Amino acid sequence: MIEANATGILSERVYIKFLSKYEREPILIQSPGRVNLIGEHTDYNDGFVLAAAIDKTIVLAICPNNLNKIRAYSIDMDESEEFDIEDLHQSEKHWANFIKGAVSEVQKDGYEPRGFDVVFGGDIPIGAGLSSSAALEGALLFGMEELFGFGLSRKQMALIGQRTEHNHVGVKCGIMDQFINLHGESNKVLKLDCRFLDYKLYPFERDDIKIVLCNSKVNHNLADSQYNIRREQCEEGVQTLKHYKPEILKLRDVPMKTLKRHEEEMDAVVYRRCKYVLEENQRVHDACDDLEKGDFESFGKRMFQSHEGLSKDYEVSCENLDILVEIAKGQPGLIGSRMMGGGFGGCTINLVEEEYVDQFEKIIAQEYRAKTGMKPEIYITQINSGTKVLGK
């Protein structure tokens, strides 16, 4: 039996639901959402990101069932789905395809999972850019590893999770979300090299700082098409520079002086896109230096610089995101603010000293509604550990 005071209401709820449905003792997996502090639109340019797991999570209960089936139940959707382990058909239920897909991708790698039962629920806000999908993938893969002992590393699980999205959900995501979900640690942020998947953890040891996410409530209706255009513009810049340095594969390989030397040979918009990516990669490295020195003031300035680049050079912000950042500027206790994610809507991420969080939340809500007529959703979170078995 789990202890409610140790695992929280969510874990207890998932545990009890599993017992009522399947009448056996499960393993419980806790799997977090994530935030990206700095390093936006750098991943597909083989660049660097600085991200962290947070204390918004999915909890998943899992147990073998001695059947040749997967039986799954989503508490939040109040829906069930059942698959034959040898006939993992596409489901009309969106959430079920993450489960089906992960099992299918494990099988492709030569492993043979047996039938199991699974129940899950979470408190990660859906559609807020906190990667609830990666949390579900991480929880399920970690749970299967616990049950069947395949010998999968966390890196292998992250890559399987990414393939799940590509091949079974139809989202051509990068590797950041799955990697952070599985490798995050409490009081640390993770710098990931998106080409080689090397990473390093940096201290984030200010317990008095909260991560405050402000959801603009603007739909990302331009995000998919504009995302593809940005990728093409970055590639166009790379192709121009390859004439001079054939070893250049992605913008990650381009020194700023090389880009500036050939500015006149590029379309002005393409140049600005490339310039932003190079500057953002450097900001990730500099932000890590700031954390090693405990210099949160400089770290916060880089967040503002990141937003300025995303808004003016990369042009993936929108009026409402810019308004949220402008309202945040100058508020007591604010360390830094910027848009987070693909852009054209979604959230800003703000670092706020804990004693000022209530005041910050109130001012954001009041001024955003006054300027836009819309009420933002505000989530208060902090850095937490990556996917793990509860009770271990």
Secondary structure, 3 states (H helix, E strand, C coil): CCCHHHHHHHHHHHHHHHHHHHCCCCEEEEEEEEEEEECCCCHHHCCEEEEEEEEEEEEEEEEECCCCEEEEEECCCCEEEEEECCECCCCCCHHHHHHHHHHHHHHHCCCCCCCEEEEEEECCCCCCCCCHHHHHHHHHHHHHHHHHCCCCCHHHHHHHHHHHHHHHHCCCCCCHHHHHHHHCCCCEEEEEECCCCCEEEEECCCCCEEEEEEECCCCCCCHHHHHHHHHHHHHHHHHHHHCCCCCCCCHHHCCHHHHHHCHHHCCHHHHHHHHHHHHHHHHHHHHHHHHHHCCHHHHHHHHHHHHHHHHHHCCCCCHHHHHHHHHHCCCCCEEEEEEECCCCCCEEEEEEEHHHHHHHHHHHHHHHHHHHCCCCEEEEECECCCCEECCC
